[in-house]
Amino acid sequence: MKKFSKEGIDGTRAYFEDNFDEIEVTLGDSEFSYFVLPHTLEPNLKNFVFRCTGEPEDGYVFGISDTVPEQFRQYAVAHEYIEFMRIGMGTPDRCMTALEEELKLVPKDIRHDYMRMRRDFFHDLIQYCEAKPEKYTPDDIAEFKGSLRLLEELVQ
């Protein structure tokens, strides 16, 4: 996964603030924000989530595709917040650990539909990343596959 510089994070934030709606979230014991992004920014990945992080002290920028149902958005972004701001980019099994925490936040009445959406997302994400070996390492793809396996077990 790419680690962004503080300058890159700040520049992305400034651009997003000028062009997209920012949503503030308090979820569990986390407070974060994300931008609602047009799907046209990444038309090859349905329901994408955007991450621009580096060192935790340098801040972050998260975004999510406007194709993700509104009631699901904060939970998918919470995954990114947990994975990259709490757990850390270099930690093994960070994606599955973040997924487990994410799913605890999702209300029971929407959890099944949410998990199906996330399962489909991780399935698509793996194919997307495998086609871009210059951007995603085998370790990144293994992280995503672990999360997909967990979701496949849960969505039966």
N, C-alpha and C positions, 0 to 999 in steps of 0.2 A: 504494500500500500504506500502511496505517496505521502510523504510528510511535508507539510507546507511551512513556509517561513512566516514570521509575524507580518512582514510586508505583504506577502501573498494573501494572508487571511484578512488583513485590514483593507486591502484593495478590493477583494471579493465582497466584503461586508459593505463597503461604500457603494459599489456598483449595485448590489442587491437592494440596499436601502433606497436608492434612487429609482428602482425599476419594479420592485415586487412588494407585496404585502408581507409584513413581518407579524408573526403570531407569538405572543408571550404565553408561556405555559408553566403552571405549577402542577407537578404530578408526583405523588408520593412525597419523598423528601428532596426532589429535584426541581430546580427552576432553570428554564432554558428558553430559547426562542428558535423559531425557524421561519423560513420564507416559503411561500407558496409559489412554485415555479411552473411555467407552462411546459406541458409535455413536449412541445416542439424543441426544447433545449436538449432533450435526449430521446428522440422518437424510437430508438432501437431497444429501449428498455422500459417496458410497461411498469407503472407504479414505482418509478425510481425514487431513491433517496439520495440527496447530495450531501457530501461531507467535505469540509475544508478545515483540517486541524493539523497541528504540529505539536509543539510543546504545550502542555496544558495552560501554562501562564501566558501564552500568546493569544489565547482566545479561540474562538471557533466561529464557523458559519455552517449552519445546516439548512437544508431545503428539502422539499418534497413535491413530487409531481401533483399538479392539479387534478390528475385522473384518480388519485387515491381518494376514496370516500372520506369526507370531512371528519366523520366520527372516528376514523382509524388513524388519521395523520399524526396526532401527538404521540401515539404509542410506537409507531415505526421510527419517528425521530428520537424518541426516548432511547430506543435501542442504540442509535448512533452516539447519543450523549453518554450513555452508560459505557459503551465499548471504548470510546476514544477519550473521554474526559475523566472517567473514573478508573476503568480497568487499565487502559494503556495499549498503544499500538503493538508493542513487542511481546505482549503476554499471550502464551499459548491458550487455546480454547476460549479466547476473548469473545468471539462471535456467539458461540453457544451459551456462554455464561451470560452475556448481555441479553440474548433471546429469552433465557429462563427468567431473568429479572423483568424484562419487558412484558412477558405474558402474565406475570403476577399483577401487573398494573391494569390489564384489560378487564373491563367489567364482564361478568359471567354471561350476561344476556347477548353480548356481541362477540364473545371469545371464539366460538366455533367458526363463524364467518370470517373473523379477523385472521385466525390461524390458516384458513384455506387461502386467503389472499396472500399471506406471507409465504406460505408453502409455494404458491405459484411464482411469487416474486423470486425466491431463492433459486427455484428451478431455472427461471429465465436468466437470473444473475450469473449463474455458473456458466451457461452457454455464452453469454455476453462477454464474460471475463476470459474464458478460454480462447476466444477469438482475438484477444488483446494481450498477448504475452509480454508486450513491452510495458504494460501498465500494471499487470497483476501477476504475482508470483505463484508458484505451486502451493506455497503455504497459505496465501490468501484464498485460493480456490478450495483447499482442504478445509479451511475455516468455514466457508460457505456450505460445503458439502455436509459438514457436521450439523449445521443448523437445519439444512434441508432434511436430513435423516430424522432429527428430532421432531420436526413438524409433520413429516410423513407418519411417524408413529402416533402422534397426538391426534391427527385428523383422520381417524378411521371410522 
